[in-house]
Amino acid sequence: MEEIFMRVLVMFDMPTSNKRERKLYAKFRKYLIQDGFMMLQYSVYMRICKGVASANRHLDKISLIVPPKGHIRGLILTEKQFDNMRLLLGKPSDNEKAHAPKQLTLF
């Protein structure tokens, strides 16, 4: 069976009221970026994975480094579900445009 591409969204709200909390926030955000996530919008990061198993592995790795406070959620979407997301205000970021999958149609 052919693996389909999935999108993993990680959404988080973390406290940053003191130096330790800011350090934990920065460490978490840096980990996401090093793991191939890109910022979709503030506190929402996205990554493309090949298949559900790969997407679950990335969420499992993230769950090992979550800080003690805050709210962090992970969501796995198919490409089709992600493409159905509607932008209600604003425009796609340059980062989002640069990482958009390019589809080739052959006749």
SETORTI-664982 format. One record per residue: x, z, y of N, C-alpha, C, O, CB in turn; residue in one letter. Coordinates in pm, whole numbers, plus 50000, padded with zeros to 5 digits. Each point is the difference from the previous one (the first is absolute). Glycine has a CB too. Layout:
XZYXZYXZYXZYXZYA...
This chain:
500845000049881499165000050119500895000050125500985007350008497175005049867M501494979650220500784998850123499745012050091498855003950023501064971049960E501165030750069499875011250094499524994750135500424989350044501415023549837E497294994650183499554996150133500675008950103500395011449972497394980649937I502355002750210500635007850106499005009950057498824996950019502724984050036F498955031049971499175010950052500625004650132501184997950026498095009349740M499914999150316500485006450122499835015049983498965004749955500444975050189R501615027649892499935014750000499985004450145500914996950077500335005149698V497745005350262499915005750134500275015049990499455006849913498884975550162L502495022750013500255014450009499615004050142500554995050098501365004849728V497145009450182499495004850130500315014850009499785007549905498364974950103M502365021850107500385014250009499825005550140500134993050100501485003349717F498085016550187500005008350121500835012149966499695007449907498004984550173D503375010149994500895011149974500265007750128500114994150108500964993349702M499025025950180500275007850120501414997550052500934997749922497475019749999P501744983050212501324997950062500205009750116500624996650101499334979049832T499515036450051500035009550111501325007550014500275005850106497294996749864S503284997549926501305006550014501094991149940499714989749939499205033150053N502334981250026501154991849960500004997249849500294988749959501015021050232K498395000249728499994998349854498934989949958500254991449916500585032350056R497984977350087498924990749966500344985750043499704990549929498645028350094E502284979850093500414986650045501054994049906499984988049973499525018650265R501405001949714501044995549907499364995449868500404989749945501265026150162K497374991649843499314996249876499214987050019499974991649911499885032750025L499524974250180499274987850031500954988050000499724989749940498625023750197Y502804988249931500974989050010500574996549863500194988249969500385019250263A499695002749685500534997749866498984992449915500374990749928501025030350089K497344982749992498944993349923499874985450045499954991049917498835031150055F501174975850156499864986550056501204991449962499854988349964498805021050228R502554996449816501224992749964499984996149852500444989149965500835023450215K498244996449734499904997049858499084988049977500324991049923500085033250022Y498454975750124499074988849984500674986750037499864990149928498235025450123L502624984550059500664987850047501084995749900500124988149970499425018350269I501245003049710501044996849903499414994949870500654992449928500815025050175Q497314986649865499344995649878499264986750019499294995549910500465028550024D500424969750182499424986850021498664999850070499374989550008501835004149794G498355017850249498745000450073500244995350143501075002150057498095016949798F499844974750202500064996250142498815006350071498955002349941502244975750006M499015024850180498945006350077498904989850031500274989650060501395026850039M497134986749860498844991750030499435004250135499684991550083499815005449671L500405016050266499705006050129500485014449992500445004549895497544980250148Q501935022450066500575013550006499495008549884498785001449982501404996850268Y500715007449672499725008649884499284992849886499385006549916500525012350242S500174968049839499474992149889501094990149960500384991350078497185011250000V502934999049800501074991449951499514992349878499165004849924502595011250163Y498804971949894499534991049896501184993749927501064997650059496864998050072M501875001949741501024993549918499324990849900498915003049952502665016750074R499064969049945499494990949897500715003449869501215001849997498314979850175I499695019249720500555002849867499474989749902498934994350020501235030450032C500604972849844499564990749896499345008149889500675005449913501184978050142K496835017349950499245006749896499655014450032500615006450086500494978749754G497925019850088499495013650018501045010349956500155010550064497514981249902V503065005449927501005009649950501085002550105500395011550023499184980849741A500904997150299501025001550104499445007950119500695008650055500364969749872S497735018850112499375007150112499875014949968500285008550085498464970649978A500855024149816499885014049961501355007049996500105011750035497884982449833N503074998850089501355005949999500445003850140500605010650021499974975749776R499145005050301500395003150138499235012150052500585008550068499954967349972H498195025149929499235011850044500495012649930500055010750060497964974649983L502365013549829500545011649928501315004950062500225012050013498694979649776D501954998950251501275003850064499745007050134500675009750034500494970949853K497875014350187499675006150129499475014149981500315009050077499184968350018I499705024649800499425013349977501065010649972499745011950016498224976949896S503235007050047501085009449973500695005050127500685010349996499654978349787L499505004450328500735003850122499075004050115500455001450114501374983249815I496905017250043499085003550109500355013750057500375009149926497814977149967V501705015450239500295012950063498905010149969498934996349951502324991950233P498995024549845499025010449964498735000050084498995005649958502935007749969P498114980750192498825000050087499634985850038500844991050003499795031750085K498104975549941499534987050046498984994049905499565006549905502624990050206G497454991349915499064992549918500604986349974500314992550093497685020150003H502184984149776500594987249961499114993949892499675006549901502695001350157I497274979649963499154993049904500654986949962500674993650082497275017250013R501874985149780500494987249952498834991949947499105005549936503155004550008G497774977150082498914991249959500604987049948500884994250063497545016150107L501114985249714500464987449942498894989850015498865002449961502655009749875I498844976350220499054989250023500534987149940501214997949994497975013250216L499914980349747500424986549962500264992050127499595004050109499084997049674T502014987750202500234991350116498684995650061499864999450123502304992649776E496875004950016498704995450050499315011050081499454997350107500344987349694K500255027850149499405011150075500725001950133499365002250103499985008949681Q501994988150214500775001750123499674988950099499875002650120501975008749750F498034976550081499684988650088498625001350062499754994250106501724991549754D497645021950077498665002050055499955010750109498955002550059500154990549721N502055013550246500045010050106499744993050133500594989650029501035025049840M497524991250211499664994250130500715007650111500015012350003497764980349909R502825000050177500645005750118498935001050108499534989850051502785000549889L497315021850095498905002150093500435000350145499214997050089499655015449732L502384991350204500505000650137501494997449997500705004849912497505011650157L502294976150026501424997050007500324987349924499124991949971501385032450049G500784974049949500454988249929501055004249898500595010750013498924974450187K500745006649699501025003449901501375001850067500364992450090498354995049734P502035022550132501335002550056500974989149957499754992949902499805031850098S501554974050072501034990349964500555003049861500294990949923500305006150320D499555015949726500495004349870499044995449890500444995449894500695024550212N497594981349918498984996049904500024984849979499884995349887498705024350182E501594973050039500064985349989501244995649923499934990749920498835007250297K502365008749807501254996349935499965002549849500644992849924500565012450289A498045004949743499945003549858498764994649931499725003649886501575016850168H497964971150013498804994249939500424990749888500914991950017497815009850200A500624999349667500364991049891499644985650037498964997450060500705021149772P501214972550131499774986050029499544993249872500615001549894501124998450291K497194992849826499424993849882500254985050007499834993850105498405024349877Q502164976249907500274985749992498924993649915499725004549889502774999150138L496894986050026498974992949926500554986549958500464992250083497715019650044T501774985449745500464987349945498804992149953499105005449935503115004749997L497794977250100498904991349955500484990949892499224991949948499725009150276F
